[in-house]
Structures are given as C-alpha cells and as structure tokens.
Amino acid sequence: MTEKAPIWERVADALHFIDNPVAIAQIADRFEAAYAPVIATATSGVAREKAIDALWHYLAAGATPRKNWAFNKGEAQRSLDALLELVQQGV
C-alpha cells in the first residue's frame, strides 16, 4: 500500500491549470487548514454548503494585500470543482 502524496502536492496537481505557484501554495494552505476539514466533516447539508460557499468566495474574491492573486469566475469555479473532488477522494 502506498501513502498519499502531501496535500499541497495533490492540490497542485488538481489545480494544474493555474500558472501562479504563489496562488496554489496559498490555496493549499488554506484548503488544508480550514476548508477541507469542515467540508469533509460537516454534520448537515447546510453546514457543508456554507463551507463550500466560503471556499467559493475565497477563490472568486479579488486580490488583497495578503492574497495578491485573483481568478476570473471560470477559474474560480474550475478550482472549486477540483478541490471538492479532492474532498470526495478523502483528502
């Protein structure tokens, strides 16, 4: 049995269409620490949808001093879909 790759590596693979390594690193950190655990362990559909909505807003939000990248709506949706697939795979 082989071990899973580190989460940052799985996120980078899932977001292969993003050319910004800083964005991928920030997404991986935030996804691992906040979004993936909440989505995976949500005890209700409402709680899960709130977490997914929060992740969507993070991905779709414009750049800030701490988040110096921004995606268009298509990139944000594609990223969200890829990250939710990771959760389904048991991140």
N, C-alpha and C positions, 0 to 999 in steps of 0.2 A: 504494500500500500504506500502511495506517495503522499507527501504532505502538500497542502495547498500552498500556492505562491503567496507572498505577503500581500496584504490588501492593497497597498499602494501600487503594486505591480498589476494586480487584477483590474484596478480602476484605470490605470494607464492603458492596459490592453483594451478595456471596454470603451475607452474614450480615444481610440486610435485616430479618429478624425479631427481631433483638436490638436493644433500645432503649437500650443503655448504650454511649455513644461511647467511654468510657474502656476498657471491656472490648474493644471492637472494635479500638481502637488497640493495646492490649497484645497481643491475639491476632495482629494483622497483623505487628507487630514480631517476635514470637517465631516465627510461622509462616515469615516470610521468612528469618530468620537461622538457624533450627535445623531445623524440621520439614520444610518443602517440599524443600530441597535433599537431605536424607537420603532422604526417601521417593522422590523422583524419580530418584536415582542409586543406589539400593540394588542391590547385585550379586546378591542372593539374595532369595527369598521370605521367608526367616526374618528377614533384616535389615530388609526393608520392613515386615513385620508388627510388629517391635519398635518401629520408629519410629512406626507408626500407633498402637500401644498407648500409647506415651509421649504422643502428642498427645491421645489419648482421656483419659488420666489427668489431663493438664493442664486440659483442658476440663471434666472432671467433678469435679475437686478442689474442695473448699470454699475459702472466702475466706481469705486470709492478709494480713499487713501489706503485702506487695508486690503481691498480687493481691486487690484489695478487692471482687471480684465473684465470684459463684458461679452456676452453671447447674444446673437440675434435670437429671435423666438424659435426658429428652426433648430439651431444648435442647442438651445436650452432644452427643447423637447426631446431631441435625439439623445442628449446627455441623460436626461431624466429616465428615458426608456432603458438605456444601457445600465444605469445604476440600479433601477428596480429589478432588472434581470439578475444582477449580482445578488440582490437580497433574496430573490427566489432560489438562487443556487446555493444559498446558505453561507453568505459572507461570514 
